[in-house]
Amino acid sequence: MNAIALPRLFWISVVTVSLGIGLSGCDKMLEFEPGDVILAEDAINTADDLQRMLNSNYDVLANLLNGRQQSIAELLTNNMARPYSSLDYTAVWNRETNFFTPTTGGLYTDFYYAIYRANVVIDSFDLVEGLDESTQLRLEAESRFVRAVCHWYLVKMWAYPYGYTADNSHLGVPLRLDAVEPPTPRATVAEVYDQIILDLNFAKDNLPNENGPYASSMAASGFLAHIHFIQQDWAQAQVEAERIINSGLFALDNDLDRFEAGSDSVLAGDMINPETVFGIVGGYFAVDGDSLLNDRSSAFRDNFRQDNNVNPQLTFSDDIVNLFSLNSADDRGDWVASDGVKHKVTRFDNKQYFNVPIIHLTGLHLLRAMCVSKNGGDLSAAIGDVNAIRDRAFGADLNDLPATSDASAVLSAAQEEYRKETLCEGWELDQVKLRGVMGEPETVRGAPWDCPGSLLQFPNSSTTAAGFVLNDEGGCL
């Protein structure tokens, strides 16, 4: 794999502290657990302290996107069968979470913990004497990137989507922009999206295209492409996607495996997928002549892997088996091991510690194809996007879209390829909600896509804010 991909990713752990930036001094800020309060005047006195705080912020984000968020998002779609035994996952699948469901409550709390740490960095610049302008700008841009990403995942899973009301005045999630503000009620979806876009544009404008193991300008564009797509701003989504596609910094992988695995002899940093714009590097890293393990894929492995588990927690639904049965020449069909009753996921077989792509070139090519087909434009480019993905899955020219395909055919093909390519990654939930707000007859396991219970319930702790409104429960079974 191309080693230059490393700057496009982050790896979060003591490796980052020890190697990534060569920080010195006490690491006490990495020891705080969710729920603790950081006294900035005690913990932050130098630029190194700010950097350590930012590193620990990435640490929280990495442990959210190690399969935790993705697994829950998948369970809210038609991609997954009923979980094997987990009561929490079954509650998500049944769309009957409540404010005592610990798995979803923990996810919610940890996203806000990352937001809190980002705000601590931003609010603490005046505590550090002699902080140079360029360092402050970078720290703010990276912190606002993390804050935006976390707010976006929250509003996607705890609120009805952008466009659900004409002015997006329906309730979103609490918008936290200050480390010391008291618990707040839910902001509107419009307010949350406005702030997310403001923060990501700040990151895009003030970070380099490549930024070591941290957030970059390209990573911000990647999230903006997905966000504008959800907003049905096809033109702007296409602009952001093409900024990455045309940058020359990334290339489609030649095989179907974006979840590259290392070992103690093949280091994770040497196995980074060339199409990952933003992701998590996990596995073994060289530290002072030894190999140090950084496990950042545990929820994917523990939930999906079936070669070492007779009863994996999460398996594919009949819908996915039927999708692949339409054309047996599709090599992605090998991601399913079916005995006719249970359809196990093989995508993570023979992988113990591996890298996790979040924003990747495959998704952006297919996103662009969908934008072009919806908004008008050069259909030949969109057809090329779809065929590049199909050639990899079927073999060159074996299942290509004809050059004469109309916009409807391109859209249908791009949507199908997107669903296949992002299985287990959580992105199908965006598509479900987008089709729903656009008025298409969308259902999830026989119930309307927006039935009461289709949203995750807020944890009980959120109700400490005066006037906080919980989501409706039940009504999807």
Secondary structure, DSSP 8 states (H G I E B T S, - for coil): --GGGGGGSB--SHHIIIIIS---S--GGGG--TT----HHHH--SHHHHHHHHHHHHHHHHHHTTTHHHHHHHHTSTTB---SS-HHHHHHHHT---TT-HHHHHHHHHHHHHHHHHHHHHHTGGGSTT--HHHHHHHHHHHHHHHHHHHHHHHHHHS--TTSSTT--SB-------TT-------BHHHHHHHHHHHHHHHHHHS-S--TTS--HHHHHHHHHHHHHHTT-HHHHHHHHHHHHTTSS----SSS--S-B--SSS-GGG---TTEEEEE--EEEEETTEEEEE---HHHHHHH--TT-SS-S--B-HHHHHHHHT-TT-GGGGGEEE-SS-EEE-TTTT-SSB-EEEEEHHHHHHHHHHHHHHH-S-HHHHHHHHHHHHHHHH-TTSS---TT--HHHHHHHHHHHHHHHTTTTTTHHHHHHHHHHTT---EETTEETT-TTSS----GGGGGSTT----------
